[in-house]
Amino acid sequence: MSVDTGRAAGRDTGPAARVEHLTKRFGAGPLVLDDISLDVAPGEFVCLVGASGCGKSTLLSLLAGLEKPTSGTAAVAGGRAALMFQESALLPWLTAGGNVELALRLAGVGRAARRARAEELLGLVRLEGAYDLRPHELSGGMRQRVALARALAQRTPVLLMDEPFAALDAITRDVLHDELARVWRETGVSVVFVTHNVREAVTLGQRVLLMSSRPGRFIRAWDVAAALGSGDGDRRPESVPVAALAAEITGRLREEIRRHAA
């Protein structure tokens, strides 16, 4: 089955991320990813959904350079991407500001500029005044905001996010959806976002790509703005168009899970 996973309409620059005929197998095991291709345009927000084990996280690891393809290629603009996980993975002995400054130092920012830039990034994620707080003094949502600031500190054009809000309560997750959407618009970073929550994907993404059960392939793509008929307007999870599109995607996901289980 051929699925259009090329660039979003209207883009005329090179991709921020490109996967071409990518195959991945670990050792002598079965295929995890099978001949997949994908272009992510600069500034685009793409969400990946699929059953557990379909290769979504593996694809992010390949784009981040943490894994090597068995065949094909996976590349991001500038040669590297920032990666966020479900857990914030903050260093507990550093303050919030210190965690962000560490990423700035690794990105080559000089000592004199690091404090001001770390405070600027914490302000961007609405954590003004949290510079001197340690991770144990922060809520789960605040720790993920620090992790987002740290990812942005790496100054890469691509942000890879692997279920970053899955461990949070529903209200905190909704708040962080709004914050992430705002930060994405303000920074222009490209985002590839993995989630099991279909409504989250519809709320955040410009495109939603459904992956098959292992081996992972792209089997369906949705242009969210076109499907909602409202541009990037009302993306509240409870809105009728969002709920309807989420139900459609969930139906296709269930079909794929049943097909794989048969």
N, C-alpha and C positions, 0 to 999 in steps of 0.2 A: 504494500500500500504506500503510495507517495503522498507525503504531507509537506505543504509549503512551510518551511521554517526559516525562510529568508528574512531579509531586513524588512522593517516596518515601512509602509508606504510613505513616500515623501523624503526619505533619507537619500542623500547623494554623496556621502562621505564613506570612507572605509569603515568596516565593522569595529566595534569595541571588543567583541569576542567572536571567534570563528571556530567552529568544529567541522571538520571535513572527513567524511567516511571513517569515522572513529569506531574502532573495535577494541574492547577490553576484556581480557581473560586473566584471572589470577592463577598462575602456575598451570597445572593440568586440569583445572576445574572447568565448569561450564562457562559459556559466554555470559558476561554481565551486560555489556553494551554491544550492539550489533549494527555496524555500518550506519551510524547516525551523523547527520549534518545539521548545523545550526548557525545562523548569523544573528548577532545582537547589535543593533545600531547604537551609535553614541547617544547617551542620554535615555536609552530605552529601559523599561522595567518589564522583565520577562519572568513569569512564574512557571515552575515545573511541578506537576502533580502526577501521582501514580501510586500503585500499590507498594507496600513495603518490600524492599529487596529488588526493585526494578532498575536500580542503578542511578537514581537521582543524585545521591551524595557522592557516588563514585565519579560522576560527571563533573561535579564541582571540584573534587580533588584533582582531576585531570586538568581542568582549567587553571587551578591554582598552582600546578606544577608539583603537587605532592605525590602524584602517581604518573607513570609513563604509559602511553597508549601501547596496546599490542600491535595495532596498525592504525593508520590515519593520523590526523593531527588535531590538537586542541591548543589554541593560542589566544592571548588577550593583548590589546594594544599596550605598548610600553613594556611588554614582557612579563608583567606580574600583576596580580590582583590581590585585593584585601579579602579576607575570609572571616565570616562571623559564624559561630556555632550556637547550638541550643543553650549551652552553658557559656557564661560570660568569660570564663577562663582568665579572670583578672589575677594578677600577682598579689597575694594577700598582704605581703609586707610593704607594698607600695600604696601610696594614696591614690585617689582617683586621678589627680593631676599627674602623679608620678607614672601611672600606667600609660597615660596618653603621651607623656614626655618620652617614655622609653621608645614608643613607636616613632616619635619625631626624631629621636637621636638615630635610630636605625635607618630612617629615611634621609639622613644627612643634614638635618636642621641644626644649626649651631647652637651652643649652649645659651648664648645671650638672648636668642629669639624663642627658645623652647617654652619658657614659662608663659609668655604672652600668647603664643599660639595655642598652647594647651588650654588656657582659660577661654580663648576664643572658641575652640571646638566644644568645650563643655557648655559654653553659652549657647552654641548652635543647637545642642540637644537638650537645652533648657535645664542645665545643672549648674547655673551660676551659684557660686558660693560653696560648691562641693569639692573644690580642689584638694583640700586637706583632709577629707574624709577617707577612711579606709574601707575596703569592700564589705567588711562585716558590719559597718555602720550604715550601709545602703540597703534599700529594698531590692527585690529581684528585678523590678522594672528599672530602677535607677542603675543597677549594675549593668543591665543590657544597654542602657543609654551610654554609659562609660565605654562599654565595648564598641558601640557604634562610633563614638568620638575617636577611639583608638584606631578603628579601621579607617576612618576618614583621614587620620593623621598620616597614614602611609602614602598619601598623595598618589593613589592609583586611579585610573579612569574607570575601573570595574570593581564592583563590590559583590562578592559571592556570599549568600546568606543561607545557611542550612538550618531551617526550622528555628530561627532565633527567638521566637516568642512562644514556642510550644509548651514550655514549663510554667508559663505565667497564667494567672487567673484571667477570666474573660474580660473583666473591666480594664485591668492593666493592659491586656493585649490590645483592646480597642483603642486605648489612649496612645499606645506605641504605634499602632497603624497610622494614626493621624500624624504623629511626630515623624515617622519614617517618610511618609508621603511628602511632608513639608520639607524635610532635609533633602530628599531626592530632587524636588523641584528647585531648591535653592542652590544646590551644588552642581547639578547636571551630570552626576555620576550615573553610569549604567549599572543596573542591578539584575542579577540572576538569583531568584529567590525560590528555594525548595520548601514545600509545605505539604502536609497531609490534609490541611484544612482548605477545602475547595472554596468556601465563602471568603476566606482570607485571601486566596489567590485572586478572586474576582474583585474584591475590595481594593487591592493594591496594584495588580498587574495591568499593563497595556496589552500584553498577550499572555494567554494561558496555554501551555503545551501539555498534552496528556501523553504519558509514556506507557508502553505495554509492560506486562509482567515479564520477568526475566526469560530470554534476554531483552534488555531495554531497547525499545525503538520508539520514535515519535509516531503516534497513530492519529492524532487530531490536534488542531490548533484553533484557537478562538481569538479574534480581534475584539477585545473587551469593549472598547468605546463604540465600535460599530454594532456589536451585539446589544449593548444597552440602549443605543440610540440617544445617548445623552452626553457624548464627549467624555470629558473628565469631570463632569458635574457631580451629581448625587451618587456617591459611592458608599453610602451608609449600608452596613451589613443587613439591616432590617428593611431596606427599601425593596419594593416589589420587583423592579428589574434585576437587581443584584441577586435576590433570592431565586428568581426564575432561571437566570443563567447558571447560578450555582447548582440548582436542581438538575439542569440539563447536563452539565459536566459530571455531576455525581452519578447520574444515570449511566453515562458512558463508562465511567470508572467501574461501576458495579458490573456492567456487562463484561468488561475486560477481566475483572477478578473471577467472575463465574466461568468465563471461557478458559482461564488458566487452571481453574480447579477441576474442570470437567475431565 
